[in-house]
């Protein structure tokens, strides 16, 4: 019974991960095709790096939530905050390292990051909203006692 309850409670997170990965694949395909056709190989690199940074940032949040789903709420909040800080530092380090390089197209990078953020957040929100999860956990024994 407990396994069924855990599965029900984690269903929205699993759906968000699935939809998020699907959205990221879509962003990568469209962005790589568009950026490569407009900017050549630098556009390709910009799109790939942008998808990794933008998509990785959003997907890491959902994966962290899924991994900490069985912890108490305070610990889950601490894990989520800590992971957000780590992701922020990683993103800043990557952006600062890329600032001095010229092998990628900056427009493709920024456009892909924005597209990845918008598409993944939309996909994950839709996945969570469409997942059917009961809001209550009826206890059949409780009902019998109240009669």
The first five atom37 places (N, CA, C, CB, O) and aatype in JSON, in Angstrom:
{
  "aatype": [20, 20, 20, 20, 20, 20, 20, 20, 20, 20, 20, 20, 20, 20, 20, 20, 20, 20, 20, 20, 20, 20, 20, 20, 20, 20, 20, 20, 20, 20, 20, 20, 20, 20, 20, 20, 20, 20, 20, 20, 20, 20, 20, 20, 20, 20, 20, 20, 20, 20, 20, 20, 20, 20, 20, 20, 20, 20, 20, 20, 20, 20, 20, 20, 20, 20, 20, 20, 20, 20, 20, 20, 20, 20, 20, 20, 20, 20, 20, 20, 20, 20, 20, 20, 20, 20, 20, 20, 20, 20, 20, 20, 20, 20, 20, 20, 20, 20, 20, 20, 20, 20, 20, 20, 20, 20, 20, 20, 20, 20, 20, 20, 20, 20, 20, 20, 20, 20, 20, 20, 20, 20, 20, 20, 20, 20, 20, 20, 20, 20, 20, 20, 20, 20, 20, 20, 20, 20, 20, 20, 20, 20, 20, 20, 20, 20, 20],
  "atom_mask": [
    [1, 1, 1, 1, 1],
    [1, 1, 1, 1, 1],
    [1, 1, 1, 1, 1],
    [1, 1, 1, 1, 1],
    [1, 1, 1, 1, 1],
    [1, 1, 1, 1, 1],
    [1, 1, 1, 1, 1],
    [1, 1, 1, 1, 1],
    [1, 1, 1, 1, 1],
    [1, 1, 1, 1, 1],
    [1, 1, 1, 1, 1],
    [1, 1, 1, 1, 1],
    [1, 1, 1, 1, 1],
    [1, 1, 1, 1, 1],
    [1, 1, 1, 1, 1],
    [1, 1, 1, 1, 1],
    [1, 1, 1, 1, 1],
    [1, 1, 1, 1, 1],
    [1, 1, 1, 1, 1],
    [1, 1, 1, 1, 1],
    [1, 1, 1, 1, 1],
    [1, 1, 1, 1, 1],
    [1, 1, 1, 1, 1],
    [1, 1, 1, 1, 1],
    [1, 1, 1, 1, 1],
    [1, 1, 1, 1, 1],
    [1, 1, 1, 1, 1],
    [1, 1, 1, 1, 1],
    [1, 1, 1, 1, 1],
    [1, 1, 1, 1, 1],
    [1, 1, 1, 1, 1],
    [1, 1, 1, 1, 1],
    [1, 1, 1, 1, 1],
    [1, 1, 1, 1, 1],
    [1, 1, 1, 1, 1],
    [1, 1, 1, 1, 1],
    [1, 1, 1, 1, 1],
    [1, 1, 1, 1, 1],
    [1, 1, 1, 1, 1],
    [1, 1, 1, 1, 1],
    [1, 1, 1, 1, 1],
    [1, 1, 1, 1, 1],
    [1, 1, 1, 1, 1],
    [1, 1, 1, 1, 1],
    [1, 1, 1, 1, 1],
    [1, 1, 1, 1, 1],
    [1, 1, 1, 1, 1],
    [1, 1, 1, 1, 1],
    [1, 1, 1, 1, 1],
    [1, 1, 1, 1, 1],
    [1, 1, 1, 1, 1],
    [1, 1, 1, 1, 1],
    [1, 1, 1, 1, 1],
    [1, 1, 1, 1, 1],
    [1, 1, 1, 1, 1],
    [1, 1, 1, 1, 1],
    [1, 1, 1, 1, 1],
    [1, 1, 1, 1, 1],
    [1, 1, 1, 1, 1],
    [1, 1, 1, 1, 1],
    [1, 1, 1, 1, 1],
    [1, 1, 1, 1, 1],
    [1, 1, 1, 1, 1],
    [1, 1, 1, 1, 1],
    [1, 1, 1, 1, 1],
    [1, 1, 1, 1, 1],
    [1, 1, 1, 1, 1],
    [1, 1, 1, 1, 1],
    [1, 1, 1, 1, 1],
    [1, 1, 1, 1, 1],
    [1, 1, 1, 1, 1],
    [1, 1, 1, 1, 1],
    [1, 1, 1, 1, 1],
    [1, 1, 1, 1, 1],
    [1, 1, 1, 1, 1],
    [1, 1, 1, 1, 1],
    [1, 1, 1, 1, 1],
    [1, 1, 1, 1, 1],
    [1, 1, 1, 1, 1],
    [1, 1, 1, 1, 1],
    [1, 1, 1, 1, 1],
    [1, 1, 1, 1, 1],
    [1, 1, 1, 1, 1],
    [1, 1, 1, 1, 1],
    [1, 1, 1, 1, 1],
    [1, 1, 1, 1, 1],
    [1, 1, 1, 1, 1],
    [1, 1, 1, 1, 1],
    [1, 1, 1, 1, 1],
    [1, 1, 1, 1, 1],
    [1, 1, 1, 1, 1],
    [1, 1, 1, 1, 1],
    [1, 1, 1, 1, 1],
    [1, 1, 1, 1, 1],
    [1, 1, 1, 1, 1],
    [1, 1, 1, 1, 1],
    [1, 1, 1, 1, 1],
    [1, 1, 1, 1, 1],
    [1, 1, 1, 1, 1],
    [1, 1, 1, 1, 1],
    [1, 1, 1, 1, 1],
    [1, 1, 1, 1, 1],
    [1, 1, 1, 1, 1],
    [1, 1, 1, 1, 1],
    [1, 1, 1, 1, 1],
    [1, 1, 1, 1, 1],
    [1, 1, 1, 1, 1],
    [1, 1, 1, 1, 1],
    [1, 1, 1, 1, 1],
    [1, 1, 1, 1, 1],
    [1, 1, 1, 1, 1],
    [1, 1, 1, 1, 1],
    [1, 1, 1, 1, 1],
    [1, 1, 1, 1, 1],
    [1, 1, 1, 1, 1],
    [1, 1, 1, 1, 1],
    [1, 1, 1, 1, 1],
    [1, 1, 1, 1, 1],
    [1, 1, 1, 1, 1],
    [1, 1, 1, 1, 1],
    [1, 1, 1, 1, 1],
    [1, 1, 1, 1, 1],
    [1, 1, 1, 1, 1],
    [1, 1, 1, 1, 1],
    [1, 1, 1, 1, 1],
    [1, 1, 1, 1, 1],
    [1, 1, 1, 1, 1],
    [1, 1, 1, 1, 1],
    [1, 1, 1, 1, 1],
    [1, 1, 1, 1, 1],
    [1, 1, 1, 1, 1],
    [1, 1, 1, 1, 1],
    [1, 1, 1, 1, 1],
    [1, 1, 1, 1, 1],
    [1, 1, 1, 1, 1],
    [1, 1, 1, 1, 1],
    [1, 1, 1, 1, 1],
    [1, 1, 1, 1, 1],
    [1, 1, 1, 1, 1],
    [1, 1, 1, 1, 1],
    [1, 1, 1, 1, 1],
    [1, 1, 1, 1, 1],
    [1, 1, 1, 1, 1],
    [1, 1, 1, 1, 1],
    [1, 1, 1, 1, 1],
    [1, 1, 1, 1, 1],
    [1, 1, 1, 1, 1]
  ],
  "atom_positions": [
    [[0.82, -1.19, 0.0], [0.0, 0.0, 0.0], [0.86, 1.26, 0.0], [-0.93, 0.0, 1.2], [0.57, 2.22, -0.71]],
    [[1.94, 1.24, 0.81], [2.82, 2.4, 0.87], [3.51, 2.64, -0.47], [3.86, 2.21, 1.98], [3.72, 3.79, -0.86]],
    [[3.88, 1.56, -1.17], [4.52, 1.71, -2.48], [3.57, 2.37, -3.47], [4.97, 0.34, -3.02], [4.0, 3.21, -4.27]],
    [[2.28, 2.01, -3.42], [1.3, 2.64, -4.3], [1.17, 4.13, -3.99], [-0.06, 1.95, -4.17], [1.08, 4.95, -4.9]],
    [[1.16, 4.47, -2.7], [1.04, 5.88, -2.3], [2.26, 6.66, -2.78], [0.9, 5.99, -0.77], [2.12, 7.77, -3.3]],
    [[3.47, 6.11, -2.61], [4.68, 6.78, -3.07], [4.67, 6.96, -4.58], [5.93, 6.01, -2.64], [5.1, 7.99, -5.09]],
    [[4.18, 5.95, -5.29], [4.12, 6.02, -6.74], [3.15, 7.12, -7.17], [3.7, 4.65, -7.34], [3.43, 7.89, -8.08]],
    [[1.99, 7.19, -6.49], [1.02, 8.24, -6.8], [1.59, 9.63, -6.54], [-0.26, 8.03, -5.99], [1.39, 10.55, -7.33]],
    [[2.3, 9.77, -5.44], [2.84, 11.07, -5.08], [3.98, 11.5, -5.98], [3.3, 11.06, -3.66], [4.19, 12.7, -6.19]],
    [[4.73, 10.55, -6.51], [5.85, 10.91, -7.38], [5.46, 10.97, -8.85], [6.99, 9.93, -7.19], [6.29, 11.34, -9.69]],
    [[4.23, 10.61, -9.19], [3.79, 10.61, -10.59], [3.94, 11.98, -11.26], [2.34, 10.17, -10.67], [4.4, 12.05, -12.4]],
    [[3.56, 13.09, -10.58], [3.74, 14.39, -11.25], [5.21, 14.71, -11.54], [3.14, 15.5, -10.4], [5.52, 15.31, -12.58]],
    [[6.1, 14.33, -10.65], [7.52, 14.6, -10.88], [8.05, 13.76, -12.04], [8.34, 14.32, -9.6], [8.81, 14.25, -12.88]],
    [[7.65, 12.5, -12.08], [8.08, 11.65, -13.2], [7.53, 12.17, -14.53], [7.63, 10.19, -12.98], [8.23, 12.17, -15.54]],
    [[6.28, 12.62, -14.51], [5.7, 13.19, -15.73], [6.45, 14.46, -16.13], [4.19, 13.5, -15.52], [6.7, 14.69, -17.31]],
    [[6.79, 15.29, -15.15], [7.54, 16.51, -15.44], [8.9, 16.2, -16.04], [7.71, 17.36, -14.17], [9.36, 16.88, -16.96]],
    [[9.55, 15.16, -15.52], [10.85, 14.77, -16.09], [10.68, 14.3, -17.53], [11.5, 13.65, -15.23], [11.44, 14.7, -18.41]],
    [[9.68, 13.44, -17.77], [9.45, 12.93, -19.13], [9.13, 14.07, -20.09], [8.3, 11.91, -19.14], [9.73, 14.17, -21.16]],
    [[8.2, 14.93, -19.72], [7.82, 16.04, -20.59], [8.98, 17.02, -20.75], [6.58, 16.77, -20.03], [9.17, 17.58, -21.84]],
    [[9.74, 17.24, -19.7], [10.89, 18.14, -19.77], [11.94, 17.64, -20.73], [11.49, 18.33, -18.4], [12.49, 18.4, -21.52]],
    [[12.23, 16.34, -20.66], [13.22, 15.76, -21.58], [12.7, 15.85, -23.01], [13.52, 14.28, -21.2], [13.46, 16.17, -23.93]],
    [[11.42, 15.57, -23.2], [10.84, 15.69, -24.54], [10.92, 17.11, -25.06], [9.39, 15.22, -24.54], [11.25, 17.34, -26.23]],
    [[10.63, 18.07, -24.19], [10.73, 19.48, -24.58], [12.15, 19.87, -24.91], [10.2, 20.36, -23.48], [12.39, 20.63, -25.85]],
    [[13.11, 19.36, -24.13], [14.51, 19.68, -24.4], [14.97, 19.1, -25.73], [15.39, 19.15, -23.27], [15.7, 19.75, -26.47]],
    [[14.54, 17.89, -26.04], [14.89, 17.29, -27.34], [14.33, 18.15, -28.47], [14.34, 15.83, -27.44], [15.01, 18.4, -29.46]],
    [[13.1, 18.6, -28.31], [12.49, 19.47, -29.32], [13.28, 20.77, -29.48], [11.04, 19.79, -28.96], [13.55, 21.2, -30.6]],
    [[13.66, 21.38, -28.37], [14.43, 22.63, -28.41], [15.78, 22.39, -29.1], [14.65, 23.19, -26.99], [16.21, 23.2, -29.92]],
    [[16.44, 21.29, -28.76], [17.75, 21.0, -29.36], [17.62, 20.83, -30.87], [18.36, 19.73, -28.73], [18.4, 21.41, -31.63]],
    [[16.65, 20.05, -31.32], [16.5, 19.8, -32.76], [16.21, 21.1, -33.5], [15.37, 18.78, -33.02], [16.87, 21.42, -34.49]],
    [[15.24, 21.86, -33.02], [14.87, 23.11, -33.71], [15.99, 24.13, -33.63], [13.58, 23.71, -33.1], [16.32, 24.77, -34.63]],
    [[16.58, 24.29, -32.46], [17.62, 25.3, -32.28], [18.88, 24.96, -33.07], [17.96, 25.44, -30.8], [19.48, 25.84, -33.68]],
    [[19.27, 23.71, -33.07], [20.45, 23.31, -33.84], [20.21, 23.54, -35.33], [20.81, 21.82, -33.58], [21.08, 24.07, -36.02]],
    [[19.04, 23.15, -35.82], [18.75, 23.33, -37.24], [18.73, 24.81, -37.61], [17.41, 22.68, -37.61], [19.34, 25.22, -38.6]],
    [[18.04, 25.61, -36.82], [17.93, 27.04, -37.1], [19.27, 27.75, -36.95], [16.89, 27.68, -36.18], [19.67, 28.53, -37.82]],
    [[19.96, 27.49, -35.85], [21.23, 28.18, -35.58], [22.32, 27.79, -36.57], [21.7, 27.89, -34.17], [23.12, 28.63, -36.98]],
    [[22.35, 26.53, -36.94], [23.36, 26.08, -37.91], [23.09, 26.68, -39.28], [23.38, 24.54, -37.99], [24.01, 27.05, -40.0]],
    [[21.81, 26.77, -39.65], [21.5, 27.35, -40.96], [21.8, 28.85, -41.0], [20.03, 27.1, -41.32], [22.14, 29.39, -42.05]],
    [[21.66, 29.52, -39.85], [21.9, 30.97, -39.83], [23.36, 31.34, -39.55], [21.02, 31.6, -38.78], [23.85, 32.34, -40.08]],
    [[24.04, 30.56, -38.71], [25.4, 30.96, -38.29], [26.45, 29.9, -38.53], [25.38, 31.32, -36.83], [27.61, 30.09, -38.14]],
    [[26.1, 28.8, -39.14], [27.08, 27.75, -39.42], [27.5, 26.99, -38.17], [28.3, 28.35, -40.08], [26.71, 26.82, -37.25]],
    [[28.74, 26.55, -38.16], [29.26, 25.76, -37.04], [29.23, 26.53, -35.71], [30.68, 25.31, -37.34], [28.91, 25.94, -34.69]],
    [[29.55, 27.82, -35.69], [29.42, 28.55, -34.43], [27.97, 28.54, -33.9], [29.9, 30.01, -34.61], [27.77, 28.51, -32.68]],
    [[26.99, 28.57, -34.78], [25.6, 28.48, -34.38], [25.27, 27.13, -33.77], [24.69, 28.75, -35.56], [24.52, 27.03, -32.8]],
    [[25.85, 26.1, -34.36], [25.66, 24.74, -33.82], [26.17, 24.67, -32.39], [26.39, 23.69, -34.69], [25.48, 24.18, -31.5]],
    [[27.4, 25.17, -32.16], [27.97, 25.14, -30.81], [27.17, 26.01, -29.84], [29.43, 25.62, -30.85], [26.95, 25.62, -28.69]],
    [[26.74, 27.16, -30.29], [25.92, 28.03, -29.44], [24.63, 27.35, -29.02], [25.62, 29.33, -30.15], [24.22, 27.44, -27.87]],
    [[23.98, 26.67, -29.97], [22.72, 25.98, -29.67], [22.95, 24.81, -28.71], [22.07, 25.47, -30.97], [22.16, 24.61, -27.78]],
    [[24.0, 24.06, -28.92], [24.26, 22.9, -28.04], [24.61, 23.35, -26.62], [25.41, 22.05, -28.62], [24.13, 22.77, -25.64]],
    [[25.44, 24.37, -26.51], [25.8, 24.87, -25.18], [24.58, 25.49, -24.5], [26.96, 25.91, -25.27], [24.37, 25.29, -23.3]],
    [[23.8, 26.24, -25.25], [22.59, 26.86, -24.69], [21.59, 25.83, -24.2], [21.94, 27.75, -25.73], [20.97, 26.0, -23.16]],
    [[21.44, 24.75, -24.96], [20.52, 23.68, -24.54], [21.03, 22.99, -23.28], [20.32, 22.65, -25.68], [20.25, 22.64, -22.4]],
    [[22.34, 22.8, -23.2], [22.91, 22.16, -22.01], [22.74, 23.04, -20.78], [24.39, 21.84, -22.24], [22.38, 22.54, -19.71]],
    [[22.99, 24.33, -20.93], [22.89, 25.24, -19.77], [21.42, 25.45, -19.39], [23.56, 26.6, -20.09], [21.05, 25.24, -18.24]],
    [[20.6, 25.86, -20.34], [19.19, 26.13, -20.04], [18.41, 24.89, -19.65], [18.53, 26.77, -21.22], [17.69, 24.88, -18.65]],
    [[18.55, 23.84, -20.44], [17.83, 22.6, -20.15], [18.34, 21.91, -18.9], [17.94, 21.66, -21.32], [17.55, 21.39, -18.11]],
    [[19.65, 21.91, -18.73], [20.22, 21.29, -17.54], [19.79, 21.99, -16.26], [21.72, 21.27, -17.63], [19.56, 21.34, -15.25]],
    [[19.69, 23.3, -16.31], [19.3, 24.08, -15.14], [17.89, 23.69, -14.69], [19.36, 25.58, -15.44], [17.66, 23.45, -13.5]],
    [[16.95, 23.62, -15.64], [15.56, 23.33, -15.3], [15.39, 21.85, -14.93], [14.63, 23.69, -16.46], [14.75, 21.54, -13.93]],
    [[15.94, 20.96, -15.73], [15.78, 19.53, -15.44], [16.44, 19.12, -14.13], [16.37, 18.7, -16.58], [15.94, 18.23, -13.44]],
    [[17.54, 19.76, -13.78], [18.2, 19.43, -12.51], [17.3, 19.72, -11.32], [19.51, 20.22, -12.38], [17.36, 19.01, -10.31]],
    [[16.47, 20.74, -11.42], [15.55, 21.06, -10.33], [14.54, 19.94, -10.12], [14.83, 22.38, -10.6], [14.31, 19.51, -8.99]],
    [[13.94, 19.46, -11.2], [12.93, 18.41, -11.09], [13.57, 17.1, -10.62], [12.21, 18.21, -12.44], [12.99, 16.38, -9.81]],
    [[14.75, 16.8, -11.13], [15.44, 15.57, -10.7], [15.8, 15.67, -9.22], [16.72, 15.33, -11.55], [15.7, 14.67, -8.5]],
    [[16.21, 16.83, -8.75], [16.51, 17.02, -7.33], [15.26, 16.84, -6.48], [17.12, 18.42, -7.09], [15.3, 16.21, -5.43]],
    [[14.14, 17.4, -6.93], [12.88, 17.22, -6.21], [12.49, 15.75, -6.16], [11.76, 18.04, -6.86], [12.04, 15.25, -5.13]],
    [[12.65, 15.05, -7.27], [12.32, 13.62, -7.31], [13.23, 12.82, -6.37], [12.43, 13.08, -8.75], [12.77, 11.92, -5.67]],
    [[14.5, 13.15, -6.36], [15.45, 12.42, -5.52], [15.18, 12.66, -4.03], [16.88, 12.83, -5.86], [15.47, 11.8, -3.2]],
    [[14.65, 13.83, -3.7], [14.41, 14.15, -2.29], [12.94, 14.0, -1.89], [14.87, 15.56, -2.0], [12.53, 14.53, -0.86]],
    [[12.16, 13.29, -2.69], [10.72, 13.19, -2.45], [10.35, 12.5, -1.15], [10.08, 12.47, -3.58], [9.26, 12.75, -0.62]],
    [[11.2, 11.65, -0.62], [10.89, 10.92, 0.61], [11.46, 11.57, 1.87], [11.41, 9.51, 0.5], [11.32, 11.04, 2.97]],
    [[12.1, 12.71, 1.71], [12.66, 13.42, 2.86], [11.59, 14.31, 3.48], [13.9, 14.25, 2.45], [10.57, 14.59, 2.85]],
    [[11.82, 14.75, 4.7], [10.86, 15.66, 5.32], [10.91, 17.01, 4.61], [11.15, 15.82, 6.85], [11.92, 17.33, 3.97]],
    [[9.86, 17.81, 4.71], [9.79, 19.07, 3.94], [10.94, 20.04, 4.19], [8.51, 19.76, 4.26], [11.4, 20.7, 3.26]],
    [[11.41, 20.13, 5.42], [12.51, 21.05, 5.71], [13.78, 20.61, 5.0], [12.76, 21.13, 7.22], [14.5, 21.43, 4.42]],
    [[14.06, 19.33, 5.04], [15.25, 18.8, 4.37], [15.13, 18.95, 2.86], [15.47, 17.32, 4.73], [16.09, 19.31, 2.18]],
    [[13.94, 18.69, 2.33], [13.72, 18.86, 0.89], [13.97, 20.31, 0.48], [12.29, 18.44, 0.5], [14.6, 20.56, -0.55]],
    [[13.47, 21.25, 1.28], [13.72, 22.66, 0.99], [15.19, 23.01, 1.02], [12.98, 23.53, 1.98], [15.67, 23.76, 0.17]],
    [[15.91, 22.46, 1.99], [17.35, 22.73, 2.09], [18.09, 22.13, 0.89], [17.91, 22.15, 3.4], [18.99, 22.76, 0.33]],
    [[17.7, 20.92, 0.51], [18.34, 20.28, -0.66], [18.05, 21.09, -1.92], [17.84, 18.82, -0.83], [18.95, 21.31, -2.74]],
    [[16.81, 21.54, -2.07], [16.45, 22.32, -3.25], [17.2, 23.64, -3.3], [14.94, 22.57, -3.27], [17.69, 24.04, -4.36]],
    [[17.29, 24.33, -2.17], [18.03, 25.59, -2.12], [19.51, 25.37, -2.4], [17.84, 26.26, -0.74], [20.12, 26.12, -3.16]],
    [[20.08, 24.34, -1.8], [21.5, 24.03, -2.03], [21.76, 23.7, -3.49], [21.94, 22.88, -1.15], [22.76, 24.14, -4.06]],
    [[20.87, 22.91, -4.1], [21.07, 22.55, -5.51], [20.93, 23.78, -6.4], [20.07, 21.46, -5.94], [21.63, 23.92, -7.4]],
    [[20.02, 24.68, -6.03], [19.84, 25.9, -6.82], [21.11, 26.75, -6.77], [18.63, 26.72, -6.3], [21.55, 27.28, -7.79]],
    [[21.71, 26.88, -5.59], [22.95, 27.64, -5.46], [24.08, 27.01, -6.27], [23.36, 27.75, -3.99], [24.86, 27.71, -6.92]],
    [[24.18, 25.68, -6.22], [25.21, 24.98, -6.99], [25.0, 25.2, -8.49], [25.2, 23.45, -6.67], [25.95, 25.49, -9.22]],
    [[23.75, 25.08, -8.94], [23.45, 25.3, -10.36], [23.77, 26.73, -10.78], [21.97, 24.99, -10.64], [24.29, 26.96, -11.87]],
    [[23.46, 27.67, -9.93], [23.75, 29.08, -10.24], [25.25, 29.31, -10.38], [23.17, 30.0, -9.14], [25.69, 29.99, -11.31]],
    [[26.02, 28.76, -9.46], [27.48, 28.91, -9.53], [28.03, 28.25, -10.8], [28.16, 28.3, -8.28], [28.88, 28.82, -11.48]],
    [[27.53, 27.06, -11.11], [27.99, 26.36, -12.32], [27.64, 27.18, -13.56], [27.35, 24.95, -12.42], [28.48, 27.34, -14.45]],
    [[26.41, 27.7, -13.63], [26.01, 28.5, -14.79], [26.88, 29.76, -14.92], [24.52, 28.9, -14.68], [27.28, 30.12, -16.03]],
    [[27.16, 30.42, -13.8], [28.01, 31.61, -13.85], [29.43, 31.28, -14.29], [28.04, 32.29, -12.47], [30.02, 32.01, -15.09]],
    [[29.97, 30.19, -13.8], [31.32, 29.78, -14.19], [31.36, 29.46, -15.68], [31.79, 28.56, -13.37], [32.3, 29.86, -16.37]],
    [[30.37, 28.74, -16.17], [30.33, 28.4, -17.6], [30.23, 29.67, -18.44], [29.14, 27.45, -17.9], [30.95, 29.83, -19.43]],
    [[29.34, 30.58, -18.05], [29.17, 31.82, -18.82], [30.44, 32.67, -18.79], [27.99, 32.61, -18.27], [30.8, 33.27, -19.8]],
    [[31.1, 32.75, -17.65], [32.34, 33.53, -17.57], [33.45, 32.89, -18.38], [32.8, 33.68, -16.11], [34.25, 33.59, -19.0]],
    [[33.51, 31.57, -18.4], [34.52, 30.89, -19.21], [34.26, 31.08, -20.69], [34.56, 29.39, -18.87], [35.19, 31.25, -21.48]],
    [[32.97, 31.07, -21.07], [32.63, 31.23, -22.49], [32.79, 32.66, -22.98], [31.21, 30.78, -22.72], [32.93, 32.89, -24.18]],
    [[32.76, 33.61, -22.07], [32.82, 35.01, -22.44], [34.06, 35.33, -23.28], [32.81, 35.88, -21.2], [33.99, 36.16, -24.19]],
    [[35.16, 34.7, -23.0], [36.42, 34.99, -23.7], [36.61, 34.16, -24.97], [37.6, 34.75, -22.76], [37.56, 34.37, -25.72]],
    [[35.71, 33.23, -25.22], [35.86, 32.33, -26.37], [35.0, 32.82, -27.52], [35.49, 30.88, -26.0], [34.01, 33.53, -27.34]],
    [[35.4, 32.41, -28.73], [34.66, 32.86, -29.9], [34.28, 31.74, -30.86], [35.47, 33.89, -30.64], [34.0, 32.0, -32.03]],
    [[34.27, 30.5, -30.4], [33.96, 29.38, -31.28], [32.45, 29.16, -31.42], [34.61, 28.12, -30.75], [32.02, 28.31, -32.21]],
    [[31.64, 29.9, -30.68], [30.19, 29.73, -30.7], [29.52, 31.06, -31.03], [29.68, 29.19, -29.33], [30.13, 32.13, -30.9]],
    [[28.28, 30.98, -31.46], [27.51, 32.19, -31.78], [26.73, 32.61, -30.53], [26.54, 31.94, -32.99], [25.94, 31.83, -29.99]],
    [[26.96, 33.84, -30.08], [26.32, 34.32, -28.85], [24.8, 34.41, -28.98], [26.88, 35.68, -28.46], [24.08, 34.12, -28.03]],
    [[24.32, 34.81, -30.14], [22.86, 34.88, -30.37], [22.21, 33.51, -30.28], [22.57, 35.49, -31.72], [21.13, 33.37, -29.71]],
    [[22.86, 32.5, -30.85], [22.33, 31.13, -30.77], [22.33, 30.64, -29.33], [23.16, 30.18, -31.66], [21.39, 29.97, -28.9]],
    [[23.38, 30.98, -28.6], [23.47, 30.57, -27.19], [22.34, 31.18, -26.37], [24.83, 30.99, -26.59], [21.62, 30.46, -25.68]],
    [[22.18, 32.49, -26.45], [21.16, 33.18, -25.66], [19.75, 32.75, -26.1], [21.31, 34.71, -25.8], [18.89, 32.49, -25.26]],
    [[19.53, 32.68, -27.4], [18.22, 32.26, -27.91], [17.84, 30.86, -27.47], [18.2, 32.34, -29.41], [16.69, 30.6, -27.14]],
    [[18.81, 29.97, -27.48], [18.54, 28.6, -27.07], [18.31, 28.5, -25.57], [19.69, 27.69, -27.48], [17.45, 27.74, -25.13]],
    [[19.06, 29.25, -24.79], [18.83, 29.24, -23.33], [17.41, 29.71, -23.03], [19.88, 30.15, -22.6], [16.7, 29.09, -22.24]],
    [[17.0, 30.81, -23.65], [15.66, 31.34, -23.42], [14.6, 30.33, -23.89], [15.47, 32.69, -24.14], [13.62, 30.08, -23.18]],
    [[14.8, 29.77, -25.07], [13.84, 28.78, -25.59], [13.76, 27.57, -24.68], [14.23, 28.35, -27.01], [12.67, 27.06, -24.4]],
    [[14.91, 27.09, -24.21], [14.91, 25.92, -23.33], [14.18, 26.22, -22.02], [16.35, 25.48, -23.03], [13.39, 25.39, -21.55]],
    [[14.42, 27.37, -21.44], [13.74, 27.73, -20.2], [12.23, 27.8, -20.39], [14.26, 29.07, -19.66], [11.47, 27.24, -19.6]],
    [[11.8, 28.48, -21.43], [10.35, 28.64, -21.67], [9.69, 27.3, -21.99], [10.1, 29.63, -22.83], [8.66, 26.96, -21.41]],
    [[10.27, 26.54, -22.9], [9.67, 25.27, -23.32], [9.67, 24.27, -22.17], [10.42, 24.69, -24.52], [8.66, 23.6, -21.95]],
    [[10.78, 24.13, -21.45], [10.83, 23.15, -20.37], [9.91, 23.53, -19.21], [12.25, 23.01, -19.86], [9.24, 22.66, -18.66]],
    [[9.88, 24.78, -18.83], [8.98, 25.18, -17.75], [7.52, 24.97, -18.15], [9.21, 26.65, -17.36], [6.71, 24.55, -17.33]],
    [[7.18, 25.27, -19.41], [5.82, 25.04, -19.89], [5.5, 23.55, -19.92], [5.64, 25.64, -21.29], [4.43, 23.14, -19.47]],
    [[6.41, 22.75, -20.44], [6.18, 21.3, -20.52], [6.03, 20.68, -19.14], [7.33, 20.63, -21.28], [5.15, 19.85, -18.92]],
    [[6.88, 21.08, -18.21], [6.81, 20.51, -16.87], [5.53, 20.95, -16.16], [8.03, 20.92, -16.05], [4.92, 20.16, -15.44]],
    [[5.12, 22.19, -16.36], [3.87, 22.67, -15.75], [2.68, 21.91, -16.3], [3.7, 24.18, -15.98], [1.8, 21.5, -15.55]],
    [[2.64, 21.72, -17.61], [1.55, 20.96, -18.22], [1.54, 19.52, -17.72], [1.67, 20.99, -19.75], [0.47, 18.96, -17.47]],
    [[2.7, 18.92, -17.57], [2.78, 17.54, -17.1], [2.22, 17.41, -15.69], [4.22, 17.04, -17.14], [1.46, 16.49, -15.41]],
    [[2.59, 18.33, -14.82], [2.11, 18.27, -13.44], [0.6, 18.51, -13.4], [2.84, 19.31, -12.55], [-0.11, 17.83, -12.65]],
    [[0.1, 19.45, -14.19], [-1.32, 19.75, -14.19], [-2.16, 18.6, -14.73], [-1.59, 21.0, -15.0], [-3.28, 18.38, -14.27]],
    [[-1.65, 17.87, -15.68], [-2.42, 16.79, -16.31], [-2.32, 15.47, -15.58], [-1.96, 16.61, -17.72], [-3.03, 14.52, -15.92]],
    [[-1.46, 15.38, -14.59], [-1.31, 14.13, -13.85], [-2.42, 14.02, -12.83], [0.07, 14.05, -13.16], [-2.65, 14.93, -12.03]],
    [[-3.11, 12.9, -12.86], [-4.21, 12.67, -11.93], [-3.66, 12.06, -10.64], [-5.29, 11.75, -12.56], [-3.2, 10.92, -10.62]],
    [[-3.72, 12.83, -9.57], [-3.26, 12.36, -8.26], [-4.33, 12.73, -7.24], [-1.86, 13.0, -7.88], [-4.78, 13.87, -7.2]],
    [[-4.74, 11.77, -6.42], [-5.75, 12.1, -5.42], [-5.19, 13.07, -4.37], [-6.26, 10.82, -4.73], [-4.03, 12.98, -3.98]],
    [[-6.04, 13.99, -3.94], [-5.63, 14.97, -2.95], [-5.75, 14.43, -1.53], [-6.45, 16.22, -3.08], [-5.14, 14.96, -0.61]],
    [[-6.52, 13.39, -1.37], [-6.7, 12.8, -0.04], [-6.27, 11.35, -0.09], [-8.17, 12.92, 0.44], [-6.17, 10.75, -1.16]],
    [[-6.04, 10.81, 1.07], [-5.69, 9.4, 1.2], [-6.71, 8.76, 2.13], [-4.22, 9.2, 1.74], [-6.48, 8.65, 3.33]],
    [[-7.85, 8.34, 1.57], [-8.9, 7.81, 2.43], [-8.45, 6.54, 3.13], [-10.17, 7.55, 1.63], [-7.83, 5.66, 2.53]],
    [[-8.77, 6.47, 4.4], [-8.45, 5.3, 5.2], [-9.74, 4.52, 5.41], [-7.8, 5.71, 6.57], [-10.63, 4.98, 6.14]],
    [[-9.87, 3.33, 4.79], [-11.12, 2.58, 4.9], [-11.47, 2.23, 6.35], [-11.04, 1.32, 4.07], [-12.65, 2.16, 6.7]],
    [[-10.48, 2.0, 7.17], [-10.75, 1.65, 8.56], [-11.33, 2.84, 9.31], [-9.47, 1.17, 9.26], [-12.18, 2.66, 10.19]],
    [[-10.9, 4.04, 8.99], [-11.42, 5.25, 9.62], [-12.9, 5.42, 9.31], [-10.64, 6.5, 9.15], [-13.68, 5.79, 10.19]],
    [[-13.28, 5.15, 8.09], [-14.68, 5.25, 7.7], [-15.57, 4.29, 8.44], [-14.83, 5.03, 6.23], [-16.7, 4.63, 8.8]],
    [[-15.07, 3.08, 8.68], [-15.85, 2.08, 9.42], [-16.05, 2.49, 10.88], [-15.16, 0.72, 9.36], [-17.11, 2.23, 11.44]],
    [[-15.06, 3.11, 11.48], [-15.15, 3.52, 12.87], [-16.13, 4.68, 13.07], [-13.79, 3.91, 13.37], [-16.74, 4.8, 14.13]],
    [[-16.27, 5.52, 12.05], [-17.14, 6.69, 12.17], [-18.61, 6.36, 11.94], [-16.7, 7.74, 11.19], [-19.46, 7.22, 12.17]],
    [[-18.93, 5.17, 11.52], [-20.33, 4.81, 11.25], [-21.09, 4.49, 12.46], [-20.42, 3.67, 10.32], [-22.27, 4.17, 12.39]]
  ]
}
